[in-house]
């Protein structure tokens, strides 16, 4: 009986998550928990039990995409020029964040929390920071990226660009252009370094 209850709970969660994914795809970070509950045919309290905050909702619907980006970072580790590998991965993070409504918001820092530890509660950002760190450390070790740059810095840069361009007529092109302009300053000699741009 317990196994049956657990199986029912998993099915219910999967159904609610599928509805949530559709709502976020349609409305982005402004997705309504109440609308998700109505569409899923459950009470709003049930939805809030699974997703107590909007951040939790966005992280849940972005989990598979974040996992794909983490796997991609692993694939690029140790391949080719270290700066090229880093920028190729970051370019893919930009492209994903533009194409998946709500992902940039899921990656953003929640300034409402007063405790500095809150940044580590963002599982999406934490996963990307961990995945991208070997790429960044390798590029820094090779002298291909300025010392002191962190993956958190780069994710924050991407989030800002994506949120700033989401209402542009061609957000993907605009975000890519702005990111290319930004990364010209990533080289060890600042803006004078004209390394290759990200591959998307």
N, CA, C and O of each residue as an XYZ file, in Angstrom:
800
protein
N       0.819     -1.206      0.000
C       0.000      0.000      0.000
C       0.854      1.258      0.000
O       0.552      2.229     -0.694
N       1.913      1.229      0.779
C       2.798      2.391      0.822
C       3.429      2.639     -0.539
O       3.542      3.783     -0.979
N       3.846      1.545     -1.216
C       4.445      1.699     -2.540
C       3.446      2.315     -3.509
O       3.797      3.150     -4.343
N       2.179      1.882     -3.381
C       1.144      2.433     -4.249
C       0.939      3.904     -4.004
O       0.755      4.668     -4.952
N       0.966      4.325     -2.741
C       0.827      5.740     -2.414
C       1.990      6.556     -2.953
O       1.816      7.663     -3.462
N       3.195      5.973     -2.827
C       4.373      6.687     -3.345
C       4.296      6.819     -4.862
O       4.644      7.861     -5.418
N       3.839      5.760     -5.532
C       3.705      5.802     -6.986
C       2.671      6.854     -7.386
O       2.886      7.603     -8.339
N       1.546      6.915     -6.659
C       0.531      7.931     -6.935
C       1.094      9.338     -6.728
O       0.825     10.246     -7.514
N       1.870      9.506     -5.673
C       2.463     10.813     -5.381
C       3.421     11.225     -6.492
O       3.452     12.387     -6.897
N       4.206     10.256     -6.985
C       5.135     10.572     -8.077
C       4.385     10.956     -9.345
O       4.774     11.888    -10.048
N       3.299     10.225     -9.634
C       2.503     10.548    -10.828
C       1.866     11.927    -10.697
O       1.849     12.709    -11.648
N       1.344     12.213     -9.513
C       0.730     13.528     -9.293
C       1.748     14.646     -9.461
O       1.464     15.672    -10.080
N       2.948     14.437     -8.898
C       3.991     15.456     -9.031
C       4.375     15.634    -10.499
O       4.527     16.759    -10.976
N       4.531     14.515    -11.213
C       4.909     14.593    -12.632
C       3.858     15.351    -13.433
O       4.189     16.128    -14.328
N       2.574     15.117    -13.100
C       1.491     15.818    -13.801
C       1.543     17.312    -13.509
O       1.446     18.133    -14.421
N       1.695     17.661    -12.243
C       1.760     19.079    -11.873
C       2.974     19.740    -12.508
O       2.888     20.875    -12.976
N       4.106     19.041    -12.528
C       5.319     19.600    -13.125
C       5.130     19.825    -14.619
O       5.572     20.843    -15.153
N       4.476     18.883    -15.300
C       4.239     19.043    -16.738
C       3.363     20.263    -17.005
O       3.615     21.023    -17.939
N       2.333     20.445    -16.180
C       1.481     21.628    -16.315
C       2.292     22.891    -16.037
O       2.155     23.892    -16.741
N       3.136     22.839    -15.007
C       3.968     23.996    -14.654
C       4.919     24.352    -15.791
O       5.127     25.530    -16.080
N       5.498     23.338    -16.439
C       6.400     23.592    -17.561
C       5.672     24.324    -18.685
O       6.218     25.242    -19.297
N       4.429     23.904    -18.951
C       3.655     24.578    -19.988
C       3.333     26.013    -19.623
O       3.381     26.901    -20.474
N       3.006     26.241    -18.366
C       2.677     27.597    -17.915
C       3.907     28.509    -17.970
O       3.808     29.664    -18.384
N       5.062     27.987    -17.552
C       6.291     28.790    -17.606
C       6.690     29.057    -19.054
O       7.146     30.154    -19.377
N       6.521     28.063    -19.930
C       6.837     28.268    -21.346
C       5.979     29.378    -21.946
O       6.437     30.138    -22.800
N       4.729     29.464    -21.490
C       3.806     30.474    -22.020
C       4.001     31.842    -21.386
O       3.890     32.865    -22.061
N       4.293     31.860    -20.083
C       4.294     33.124    -19.349
C       5.619     33.484    -18.693
O       5.739     34.546    -18.083
N       6.614     32.612    -18.812
C       7.914     32.907    -18.239
C       7.880     32.955    -16.728
O       7.123     32.225    -16.088
N       8.708     33.821    -16.162
C       8.843     33.903    -14.709
C       7.570     34.371    -14.024
O       7.436     34.230    -12.808
N       6.636     34.925    -14.782
C       5.382     35.394    -14.202
C       4.315     34.317    -14.130
O       3.153     34.622    -13.863
N       4.683     33.066    -14.362
C       3.715     31.967    -14.335
C       2.946     31.966    -13.016
O       3.517     32.177    -11.946
N       1.648     31.726    -13.114
C       0.773     31.767    -11.945
C       0.637     30.389    -11.312
O       0.265     29.422    -11.976
N       0.943     30.313    -10.022
C       0.766     29.057     -9.298
C      -0.715     28.680     -9.233
O      -1.064     27.500     -9.266
N      -1.576     29.687     -9.141
C      -3.009     29.416     -9.093
C      -3.495     28.834    -10.424
O      -4.314     27.915    -10.436
N      -2.992     29.367    -11.545
C      -3.383     28.846    -12.851
C      -2.872     27.418    -13.038
O      -3.556     26.573    -13.616
N      -1.667     27.160    -12.543
C      -1.123     25.795    -12.612
C      -2.039     24.841    -11.846
O      -2.328     23.741    -12.318
N      -2.492     25.260    -10.672
C      -3.379     24.423     -9.868
C      -4.689     24.160    -10.606
O      -5.176     23.030    -10.629
N      -5.261     25.205    -11.210
C      -6.528     25.027    -11.928
C      -6.369     24.078    -13.104
O      -7.194     23.187    -13.304
N      -5.305     24.269    -13.885
C      -5.081     23.430    -15.058
C      -4.804     21.984    -14.666
O      -5.241     21.051    -15.340
N      -4.077     21.813    -13.574
C      -3.729     20.466    -13.119
C      -4.887     19.791    -12.396
O      -4.855     18.583    -12.159
N      -5.906     20.564    -12.048
C      -7.055     20.002    -11.356
C      -6.785     19.664     -9.902
O      -7.346     18.713     -9.358
N      -5.919     20.454     -9.278
C      -5.602     20.240     -7.862
C      -5.767     21.558     -7.111
O      -5.932     22.616     -7.719
N      -5.722     21.483     -5.810
C      -5.811     22.694     -5.012
C      -4.514     23.477     -5.046
O      -3.441     22.913     -5.258
N      -4.619     24.778     -4.838
C      -3.416     25.613     -4.851
C      -2.459     25.210     -3.730
O      -1.244     25.361     -3.864
N      -3.006     24.699     -2.628
C      -2.140     24.260     -1.526
C      -1.262     23.092     -1.951
O      -0.122     22.974     -1.503
N      -1.790     22.227     -2.815
C      -1.006     21.093     -3.314
C       0.163     21.587     -4.159
O       1.288     21.108     -4.021
N      -0.117     22.550     -5.034
C       0.951     23.113     -5.874
C       1.996     23.788     -4.997
O       3.196     23.635     -5.223
N       1.546     24.527     -4.008
C       2.491     25.241     -3.141
C       3.289     24.290     -2.249
O       4.395     24.617     -1.818
N       2.732     23.131     -1.979
C       3.501     22.143     -1.222
C       4.693     21.659     -2.046
O       5.782     21.448     -1.511
N       4.481     21.485     -3.349
C       5.581     21.070     -4.233
C       6.511     22.231     -4.562
O       7.728     22.064     -4.637
N       5.921     23.414     -4.757
C       6.688     24.605     -5.151
C       6.358     25.738     -4.185
O       5.529     26.592     -4.502
N       6.989     25.762     -3.015
C       6.639     26.759     -1.995
C       6.940     28.195     -2.408
O       6.358     29.129     -1.855
N       7.828     28.382     -3.359
C       8.159     29.726     -3.849
C       8.215     29.699     -5.371
O       8.329     28.635     -5.981
N       8.135     30.870     -5.972
C       8.259     30.961     -7.430
C       9.641     30.475     -7.879
O       9.774     29.855     -8.934
N      10.669     30.762     -7.068
C      12.011     30.277     -7.384
C      12.034     28.753     -7.446
O      12.657     28.177     -8.337
N      11.359     28.101     -6.504
C      11.305     26.642     -6.498
C      10.627     26.119     -7.758
O      11.048     25.110     -8.322
N       9.582     26.803     -8.194
C       8.898     26.425     -9.428
C       9.827     26.537    -10.624
O       9.939     25.604    -11.419
N      10.495     27.682    -10.754
C      11.377     27.902    -11.904
C      12.543     26.918    -11.906
O      12.952     26.435    -12.961
N      13.072     26.625    -10.726
C      14.171     25.664    -10.647
C      13.704     24.274    -11.062
O      14.423     23.552    -11.753
N      12.507     23.904    -10.639
C      11.995     22.571    -10.971
C      11.808     22.402    -12.471
O      12.191     21.376    -13.033
N      11.218     23.408    -13.128
C      10.954     23.263    -14.560
C      12.231     23.413    -15.389
O      12.262     23.018    -16.554
N      13.282     23.979    -14.795
C      14.546     24.171    -15.513
C      15.547     23.043    -15.258
O      16.618     23.023    -15.864
N      15.213     22.107    -14.371
C      16.197     21.127    -13.901
C      16.840     20.320    -15.041
O      18.059     20.147    -15.073
N      16.011     19.830    -15.973
C      16.556     19.008    -17.055
C      17.478     19.818    -17.960
O      18.499     19.315    -18.430
N      17.112     21.069    -18.198
C      17.930     21.909    -19.068
C      19.249     22.265    -18.398
O      20.292     22.326    -19.049
N      19.191     22.500    -17.090
C      20.415     22.768    -16.341
C      21.317     21.538    -16.377
O      22.531     21.662    -16.539
N      20.731     20.358    -16.227
C      21.514     19.120    -16.283
C      22.195     18.966    -17.633
O      23.337     18.511    -17.706
N      21.494     19.348    -18.717
C      22.083     19.255    -20.058
C      23.268     20.211    -20.200
O      24.282     19.859    -20.802
N      23.141     21.411    -19.650
C      24.243     22.371    -19.709
C      25.432     21.892    -18.878
O      26.584     22.091    -19.265
N      25.158     21.271    -17.755
C      26.242     20.731    -16.925
C      26.967     19.614    -17.658
O      28.195     19.533    -17.623
N      26.201     18.749    -18.324
C      26.815     17.671    -19.096
C      27.656     18.231    -20.235
O      28.719     17.697    -20.553
N      27.180     19.296    -20.839
C      27.925     19.926    -21.939
C      29.250     20.497    -21.440
O      30.268     20.388    -22.122
N      29.241     21.105    -20.257
C      30.481     21.624    -19.673
C      31.482     20.488    -19.484
O      32.669     20.644    -19.767
N      30.998     19.350    -19.006
C      31.870     18.186    -18.825
C      32.445     17.735    -20.164
O      33.628     17.405    -20.253
N      31.609     17.720    -21.207
C      32.072     17.292    -22.535
C      33.173     18.202    -23.065
O      34.083     17.741    -23.754
N      33.094     19.491    -22.747
C      34.055     20.463    -23.275
C      35.341     20.534    -22.455
O      36.327     21.120    -22.901
N      35.338     19.950    -21.274
C      36.521     20.009    -20.407
C      37.693     19.300    -21.068
O      37.590     18.143    -21.473
N      38.805     20.011    -21.168
C      40.014     19.411    -21.719
C      40.069     19.373    -23.232
O      40.998     18.794    -23.796
N      39.090     19.980    -23.914
C      39.092     19.949    -25.378
C      39.528     21.296    -25.939
O      39.106     22.345    -25.453
N      40.379     21.261    -26.967
C      40.759     22.455    -27.699
C      41.345     23.562    -26.836
O      41.848     23.327    -25.737
N      41.264     24.776    -27.371
C      41.733     25.961    -26.654
C      40.844     26.198    -25.448
O      39.619     26.134    -25.558
N      41.447     26.469    -24.300
C      40.680     26.567    -23.065
C      39.700     27.739    -23.077
O      38.592     27.620    -22.554
N      40.090     28.861    -23.662
C      39.171     30.007    -23.719
C      38.030     29.725    -24.683
O      36.879     30.067    -24.408
N      38.344     29.106    -25.809
C      37.296     28.751    -26.760
C      36.271     27.822    -26.118
O      35.065     27.986    -26.304
N      36.769     26.838    -25.355
C      35.867     25.874    -24.724
C      34.957     26.580    -23.722
O      33.754     26.321    -23.682
N      35.531     27.473    -22.914
C      34.732     28.211    -21.941
C      33.683     29.061    -22.630
O      32.518     29.050    -22.232
N      34.082     29.801    -23.665
C      33.147     30.695    -24.342
C      32.091     29.923    -25.124
O      30.953     30.377    -25.243
N      32.455     28.769    -25.654
C      31.448     27.954    -26.335
C      30.360     27.531    -25.342
O      29.169     27.597    -25.643
N      30.790     27.098    -24.161
C      29.811     26.685    -23.146
C      28.967     27.869    -22.692
O      27.745     27.752    -22.595
N      29.593     28.999    -22.415
C      28.844     30.176    -21.984
C      27.860     30.627    -23.064
O      26.744     31.050    -22.761
N      28.284     30.532    -24.327
C      27.385     30.876    -25.423
C      26.159     29.983    -25.434
O      25.060     30.430    -25.761
N      26.348     28.715    -25.074
C      25.212     27.797    -25.015
C      24.307     28.119    -23.821
O      23.088     27.962    -23.899
N      24.909     28.568    -22.723
C      24.094     29.004    -21.578
C      23.238     30.207    -21.989
O      22.063     30.288    -21.632
N      23.834     31.135    -22.738
C      23.080     32.296    -23.231
C      21.917     31.825    -24.102
O      20.775     32.239    -23.905
N      22.221     30.950    -25.073
C      21.197     30.484    -26.009
C      20.065     29.758    -25.279
O      18.891     29.980    -25.575
N      20.417     28.901    -24.336
C      19.400     28.197    -23.547
C      18.543     29.192    -22.779
O      17.317     29.087    -22.763
N      19.197     30.156    -22.142
C      18.480     31.103    -21.287
C      17.534     31.980    -22.086
O      16.483     32.378    -21.583
N      17.895     32.283    -23.324
C      17.011     33.068    -24.186
C      15.822     32.224    -24.634
O      14.688     32.702    -24.654
N      16.086     30.965    -24.993
C      15.041     30.127    -25.586
C      14.063     29.552    -24.567
O      12.930     29.214    -24.912
N      14.499     29.442    -23.314
C      13.657     28.834    -22.282
C      13.169     29.927    -21.332
O      13.924     30.407    -20.485
N      11.921     30.309    -21.477
C      11.396     31.385    -20.642
C      11.435     30.962    -19.179
O      11.045     29.849    -18.827
N      11.907     31.863    -18.344
C      11.984     31.573    -16.916
C      13.341     31.082    -16.457
O      13.629     31.116    -15.261
N      14.197     30.619    -17.385
C      15.487     30.086    -16.964
C      16.384     31.178    -16.393
O      17.038     30.970    -15.371
N      16.419     32.336    -17.041
C      17.258     33.424    -16.530
C      16.812     33.833    -15.136
O      17.640     34.101    -14.266
N      15.486     33.880    -14.923
C      14.983     34.232    -13.594
C      15.364     33.167    -12.571
O      15.635     33.483    -11.413
N      15.384     31.904    -12.999
C      15.782     30.826    -12.091
C      17.242     30.942    -11.699
O      17.635     30.501    -10.619
N      18.047     31.533    -12.567
C      19.475     31.667    -12.301
C      19.815     32.923    -11.517
O      20.925     33.056    -11.001
N      18.866     33.842    -11.425
C      19.170     35.121    -10.794
C      19.259     34.987     -9.286
O      18.616     34.128     -8.682
N      20.055     35.839     -8.697
C      20.222     35.861     -7.234
C      18.976     36.428     -6.584
O      18.452     37.449     -7.030
N      18.506     35.790     -5.557
C      17.320     36.254     -4.841
C      17.729     37.242     -3.754
O      18.129     36.849     -2.659
N      17.623     38.512     -4.070
C      18.066     39.540     -3.133
C      17.152     39.735     -1.948
O      17.462     40.519     -1.051
N      16.010     39.027     -1.924
C      15.086     39.193     -0.805
C      15.619     38.561      0.467
O      15.227     38.938      1.572
N      16.524     37.587      0.304
C      17.072     36.920      1.484
C      18.189     37.769      2.061
O      19.006     38.322      1.326
N      18.217     37.866      3.377
C      19.209     38.730      4.011
C      20.504     37.999      4.320
O      21.527     38.626      4.596
N      20.462     36.693      4.274
C      21.622     35.906      4.650
C      22.467     35.609      3.423
O      21.929     35.189      2.399
N      23.764     35.814      3.501
C      24.639     35.595      2.351
C      24.613     34.151      1.885
O      24.967     33.870      0.740
N      24.201     33.226      2.750
C      24.150     31.829      2.361
C      23.041     31.570      1.347
O      23.014     30.504      0.731
N      22.115     32.534      1.158
C      20.986     32.325      0.270
C      21.432     32.083     -1.159
O      20.729     31.416     -1.917
N      22.589     32.613     -1.545
C      23.054     32.406     -2.907
C      23.276     30.929     -3.180
O      23.142     30.487     -4.321
N      23.613     30.155     -2.151
C      23.855     28.734     -2.336
C      22.562     27.932     -2.366
O      22.570     26.746     -2.697
N      21.440     28.585     -2.018
C      20.165     27.903     -2.060
C      19.601     27.864     -3.471
O      18.620     27.164     -3.721
N      20.201     28.601     -4.398
C      19.767     28.574     -5.783
C      20.441     27.375     -6.455
O      21.595     27.460     -6.876
N      19.719     26.269     -6.551
C      20.333     25.032     -7.034
C      20.736     25.119     -8.497
O      21.708     24.484     -8.905
N      19.999     25.900     -9.300
C      20.349     26.026    -10.721
C      21.711     26.703    -10.883
O      22.589     26.198    -11.582
N      21.870     27.847    -10.227
C      23.147     28.553    -10.311
C      24.287     27.726     -9.720
O      25.384     27.671    -10.274
N      24.007     27.084     -8.585
C      25.049     26.285     -7.937
C      25.518     25.159     -8.850
O      26.714     24.875     -8.925
N      24.577     24.515     -9.546
C      24.934     23.420    -10.445
C      25.782     23.932    -11.612
O      26.772     23.302    -11.983
N      25.399     25.061    -12.186
C      26.165     25.608    -13.309
C      27.542     26.088    -12.865
O      28.528     25.915    -13.583
N      27.605     26.691    -11.679
C      28.899     27.151    -11.181
C      29.850     25.976    -10.980
O      31.032     26.054    -11.316
N      29.328     24.902    -10.434
C      30.170     23.720    -10.224
C      30.607     23.116    -11.557
O      31.758     22.706    -11.707
N      29.694     23.060    -12.520
C      30.014     22.460    -13.815
C      30.997     23.314    -14.616
O      31.889     22.790    -15.284
N      30.822     24.643    -14.541
C      31.665     25.520    -15.342
C      33.016     25.822    -14.725
O      33.918     26.297    -15.415
N      33.172     25.554    -13.440
C      34.418     25.904    -12.749
C      35.661     25.266    -13.373
O      36.669     25.958    -13.524
N      35.640     23.972    -13.747
C      36.840     23.404    -14.376
C      37.209     24.096    -15.685
O      38.390     24.271    -15.986
N      36.200     24.492    -16.464
C      36.475     25.209    -17.714
C      37.146     26.548    -17.432
O      38.120     26.917    -18.088
N      36.611     27.276    -16.444
C      37.167     28.580    -16.114
C      38.563     28.453    -15.518
O      39.459     29.214    -15.884
N      38.762     27.507    -14.608
C      40.079     27.346    -13.977
C      41.135     26.975    -15.018
O      42.266     27.457    -14.954
N      40.777     26.134    -15.962
C      41.723     25.759    -17.021
C      42.100     26.972    -17.868
O      43.273     27.170    -18.186
N      41.092     27.794    -18.238
C      41.367     28.986    -19.037
C      42.224     29.980    -18.260
O      43.121     30.603    -18.829
N      41.955     30.132    -16.962
C      42.757     31.036    -16.137
C      44.176     30.521    -15.994
O      45.133     31.294    -16.031
N      44.310     29.217    -15.830
C      45.639     28.611    -15.691
C      46.464     28.808    -16.961
O      47.684     28.964    -16.904
N      45.781     28.798    -18.108
C      46.465     28.999    -19.392
C      46.707     30.470    -19.694
O      47.292     30.801    -20.726
N      46.268     31.350    -18.815
C      46.416     32.781    -19.058
C      45.464     33.297    -20.126
O      45.725     34.329    -20.744
N      44.350     32.578    -20.349
C      43.412     32.928    -21.411
C      42.193     33.686    -20.894
O      41.366     34.161    -21.673
N      42.095     33.791    -19.580
C      41.006     34.543    -18.954
C      41.607     35.332    -17.797
O      42.521     34.859    -17.122
N      41.090     36.529    -17.574
C      41.619     37.385    -16.521
C      41.471     36.719    -15.149
O      40.467     36.070    -14.855
N      42.491     36.900    -14.331
C      42.446     36.360    -12.971
C      41.321     37.041    -12.188
O      41.040     38.223    -12.386
N      40.693     36.288    -11.310
C      39.657     36.845    -10.459
C      38.244     36.694    -10.991
O      37.283     36.917    -10.254
N      38.097     36.318    -12.264
C      36.769     36.083    -12.823
C      36.214     34.791    -12.230
O      36.939     33.804    -12.105
N      34.938     34.794    -11.867
C      34.301     33.582    -11.347
C      33.141     33.180    -12.253
O      32.623     33.995    -13.016
N      32.743     31.921    -12.160
C      31.586     31.475    -12.937
C      30.343     32.228    -12.478
O      29.477     32.545    -13.292
N      30.246     32.517    -11.185
C      29.109     33.295    -10.678
C      29.044     34.663    -11.354
O      27.958     35.146    -11.670
N      30.210     35.292    -11.579
C      30.243     36.573    -12.295
C      29.647     36.412    -13.693
O      28.847     37.233    -14.143
N      30.053     35.341    -14.366
C      29.640     35.134    -15.752
C      28.156     34.790    -15.848
O      27.471     35.233    -16.770
N      27.658     33.999    -14.890
C      26.230     33.686    -14.881
C      25.418     34.955    -14.620
O      24.378     35.161    -15.245
N      25.884     35.805    -13.705
C      25.194     37.066    -13.427
C      25.166     37.953    -14.672
O      24.160     38.600    -14.960
N      26.285     37.977    -15.408
C      26.362     38.739    -16.657
C      25.329     38.226    -17.654
O      24.613     39.008    -18.280
N      25.260     36.906    -17.794
C      24.315     36.297    -18.736
C      22.881     36.594    -18.338
O      22.057     36.952    -19.180
N      22.584     36.445    -17.051
C      21.225     36.724    -16.572
C      20.827     38.160    -16.899
O      19.726     38.412    -17.388
N      21.728     39.095    -16.627
C      21.438     40.500    -16.911
C      21.170     40.744    -18.381
O      20.239     41.469    -18.731
N      21.976     40.146    -19.245
C      21.806     40.318    -20.688
C      20.489     39.710    -21.149
O      19.751     40.331    -21.914
N      20.196     38.515    -20.691
C      18.971     37.836    -21.125
C      17.724     38.580    -20.656
O      16.780     38.757    -21.427
N      17.715     39.013    -19.403
C      16.551     39.744    -18.901
C      16.390     41.088    -19.609
O      15.271     41.563    -19.803
N      17.515     41.698    -19.993
C      17.464     43.003    -20.660
C      16.999     42.896    -22.108
O      16.533     43.881    -22.683
N      17.119     41.722    -22.696
C      16.797     41.574    -24.118
C      15.549     40.732    -24.374
O      15.201     40.491    -25.530
N      14.862     40.277    -23.307
C      13.763     39.325    -23.521
C      12.601     39.905    -24.315
O      11.834     39.147    -24.907
N      12.444     41.243    -24.346
C      11.351     41.851    -25.106
C      11.836     42.441    -26.438
O      11.079     43.123    -27.129
N      13.081     42.180    -26.787
C      13.622     42.645    -28.074
C      12.972     41.843    -29.198
O      12.626     40.678    -29.000
N      12.798     42.456    -30.395
C      12.215     41.702    -31.516
C      12.982     40.417    -31.852
O      12.383     39.425    -32.267
N      14.297     40.437    -31.672
C      15.102     39.235    -31.903
C      16.002     39.038    -30.683
O      17.189     39.359    -30.732
N      15.448     38.516    -29.595
C      16.211     38.436    -28.342
C      17.454     37.568    -28.442
O      18.462     37.871    -27.805
N      17.408     36.498    -29.223
C      18.565     35.607    -29.323
C      19.748     36.327    -29.963
O      20.874     36.238    -29.474
N      19.490     37.040    -31.055
C      20.563     37.754    -31.744
C      21.100     38.885    -30.873
O      22.310     39.097    -30.794
N      20.191     39.609    -30.220
C      20.607     40.744    -29.387
C      21.428     40.270    -28.192
O      22.455     40.862    -27.859
N      20.963     39.193    -27.547
C      21.684     38.674    -26.390
C      23.061     38.161    -26.796
O      24.041     38.379    -26.085
N      23.136     37.484    -27.934
C      24.420     36.973    -28.415
C      25.376     38.130    -28.698
O      26.554     38.073    -28.343
N      24.862     39.178    -29.339
C      25.717     40.337    -29.644
C      26.251     40.985    -28.370
O      27.440     41.292    -28.279
N      25.371     41.195    -27.385
C      25.801     41.831    -26.146
C      26.800     40.955    -25.386
O      27.751     41.457    -24.788
N      26.573     39.649    -25.419
C      27.504     38.764    -24.727
C      28.868     38.796    -25.405
O      29.892     38.809    -24.723
N      28.899     38.809    -26.733
C      30.174     38.892    -27.460
C      30.911     40.180    -27.119
O      32.130     40.180    -26.949
N      30.163     41.281    -27.020
C      30.789     42.550    -26.643
C      31.362     42.464    -25.234
O      32.457     42.960    -24.968
N      30.614     41.831    -24.336
C      31.057     41.742    -22.943
C      32.321     40.910    -22.796
O      33.217     41.277    -22.036
N      32.404     39.796    -23.510
C      33.530     38.889    -23.294
C      34.819     39.344    -23.963
O      35.858     38.711    -23.779
N      34.777     40.422    -24.732
C      36.046     40.939    -25.242
C      36.942     41.387    -24.095
O      38.156     41.506    -24.263
N      36.350     41.634    -22.935
C      37.131     42.043    -21.771
C      37.562     40.889    -20.891
O      38.116     41.124    -19.817
N      37.328     39.644    -21.302
C      37.683     38.497    -20.481
C      39.147     38.105    -20.574
O      39.662     37.406    -19.702
N      39.827     38.554    -21.637
C      41.215     38.155    -21.824
C      42.119     38.753    -20.761
O      41.725     39.681    -20.055
N      43.338     38.222    -20.644
C      44.251     38.681    -19.593
C      44.654     40.146    -19.722
O      45.145     40.739    -18.762
N      44.449     40.739    -20.910
C      44.822     42.142    -21.103
C      43.593     43.032    -21.272
O      43.678     44.114    -21.854
N      42.464     42.576    -20.766
C      41.259     43.400    -20.779
C      40.702     43.612    -22.165
O      40.707     42.703    -22.995
N      40.211     44.842    -22.417
C      39.552     45.120    -23.678
C      40.488     45.048    -24.870
O      40.035     44.973    -26.013
N      41.776     45.069    -24.619
C      42.710     44.952    -25.732
C      42.832     43.535    -26.254
O      43.408     43.321    -27.320
N      42.304     42.566    -25.529
C      42.376     41.170    -25.956
C      41.196     40.857    -26.837
O      40.053     41.022    -26.412
N      41.434     40.416    -28.042
C      40.375     40.140    -28.984
C      40.348     38.651    -29.316
O      40.586     38.247    -30.454
N      40.058     37.857    -28.309
C      39.946     36.414    -28.520
C      38.664     36.094    -29.252
O      37.839     36.981    -29.472
N      38.480     34.838    -29.634
C      37.291     34.445    -30.366
C      36.040     34.559    -29.513
O      36.075     34.358    -28.299
N      34.934     34.886    -30.170
C      33.674     34.988    -29.466
C      33.086     33.622    -29.206
O      33.611     32.619    -29.691
N      32.001     33.564    -28.447
C      31.395     32.282    -28.121
C      30.754     31.637    -29.332
O      30.255     32.328    -30.220
N      30.767     30.336    -29.368
C      30.103     29.603    -30.428
C      28.743     29.191    -29.922
O      28.637     28.618    -28.838
N      27.705     29.468    -30.676
C      26.349     29.104    -30.255
C      25.753     28.129    -31.232
O      24.613     27.698    -31.057
